[in-house]
Amino acid sequence: MLRSRILPLLTSALSCTGQVRFTHDEETGNTKRKVNLDDDERWLEAEFDEKLRSPEERYAHERQREIMKSLIKKMRNEHKQHVESTLNARDTQINDLKQQIHAMEKKIQDITQKPPQE
């Protein structure tokens, strides 16, 4: 008798857990980290910090940005010059090798076209 009372409850409970298990968004075994932007209020603090800065702090911040921009521009120019100098050096090496190949081909032609010495 106890079996007849527990069995329907057990089947209904298992069917509910089965539905939850198979309709769950996340895959079994993988736990995803859910980002909750309401809890993370750092962006709001940054907005307030920007507005609460004194004029001196704003000026210093702008100067730092200008310095960083100039450094980045300088680094890009130096990199561009380095690449150009490397390309020029390789081009001169290639031209030298082409001249050597041309000279060797000419020597080979001269050697093969000479009449045999008898």
C-alpha positions in Angstrom: 0.0 0.0 0.0 2.8 2.3 0.7 4.2 1.5 -2.7 1.0 2.5 -4.4 1.0 5.9 -2.6 4.7 6.8 -3.2 5.0 5.6 -6.8 2.8 8.4 -8.3 4.5 11.0 -6.2 7.9 9.7 -7.3 7.0 9.6 -11.0 5.6 13.2 -10.9 8.8 14.5 -9.1 11.1 12.7 -11.6 9.1 14.1 -14.5 9.5 17.6 -13.2 13.2 17.3 -12.7 13.6 15.7 -16.1 11.9 18.6 -17.7 14.1 21.1 -15.9 17.2 19.1 -16.7 16.5 18.8 -20.4 15.3 22.4 -20.9 18.1 24.0 -19.0 19.9 26.7 -21.1 23.4 25.7 -20.0 25.0 22.4 -21.2 25.5 19.8 -18.6 28.9 20.0 -17.0 29.6 23.5 -18.3 29.1 26.4 -15.9 28.9 29.8 -17.5 29.8 32.9 -15.6 26.9 35.3 -15.8 27.8 38.9 -15.9 25.5 41.1 -13.9 26.1 44.8 -14.7 23.9 45.9 -11.9 26.4 44.6 -9.3 29.4 46.0 -11.2 29.2 49.7 -10.7 32.8 50.6 -11.7 31.6 52.2 -14.9 29.4 54.5 -12.8 32.2 55.4 -10.5 34.4 56.3 -13.5 31.7 58.6 -14.8 31.5 60.3 -11.4 35.3 60.5 -11.2 35.4 62.2 -14.6 32.9 64.8 -13.4 34.5 65.4 -10.0 37.9 66.2 -11.3 39.4 69.5 -10.7 40.5 71.7 -13.6 44.1 70.9 -12.8 43.4 67.2 -12.9 41.6 67.5 -16.2 44.5 69.5 -17.6 47.0 66.9 -16.4 44.9 64.1 -17.9 44.8 65.9 -21.2 48.5 66.5 -21.2 49.1 62.8 -20.5 46.8 61.9 -23.4 48.7 64.3 -25.7 52.1 62.9 -24.6 50.8 59.3 -25.2 49.5 60.3 -28.6 52.9 61.9 -29.5 54.8 58.8 -28.3 52.6 56.5 -30.3 53.0 58.7 -33.4 56.8 58.7 -32.9 56.9 54.9 -32.5 54.9 54.5 -35.6 57.2 56.8 -37.6 60.3 55.0 -36.3 58.8 51.6 -37.2 57.9 52.9 -40.7 61.4 54.2 -41.2 62.9 50.9 -39.9 60.7 48.9 -42.3 61.7 51.2 -45.2 65.4 51.0 -44.4 65.2 47.2 -44.2 63.4 47.0 -47.5 65.9 49.3 -49.2 68.8 47.2 -47.8 67.2 44.0 -49.2 66.5 45.7 -52.5 70.2 46.6 -52.8 71.2 43.1 -51.9 68.8 41.7 -54.5 70.2 44.1 -57.2 73.8 43.1 -56.3 72.8 39.4 -56.6 71.1 40.0 -60.0 74.3 41.7 -61.3 76.4 38.8 -60.1 74.0 36.3 -61.8 74.1 38.4 -65.0 78.0 38.4 -64.9 78.1 34.7 -64.3 75.7 34.0 -67.1 77.8 36.1 -69.4 81.0 34.2 -68.3 79.2 30.9 -68.9 78.1 32.0 -72.4 81.7 33.1 -73.2 83.1 29.8 -72.0 80.5 27.7 -74.0 80.9 29.8 -77.2 84.6 29.7 -77.4 86.0 27.4 -80.0 87.8 24.4 -78.6 91.6 24.9 -78.5 93.4 22.4 -80.6 
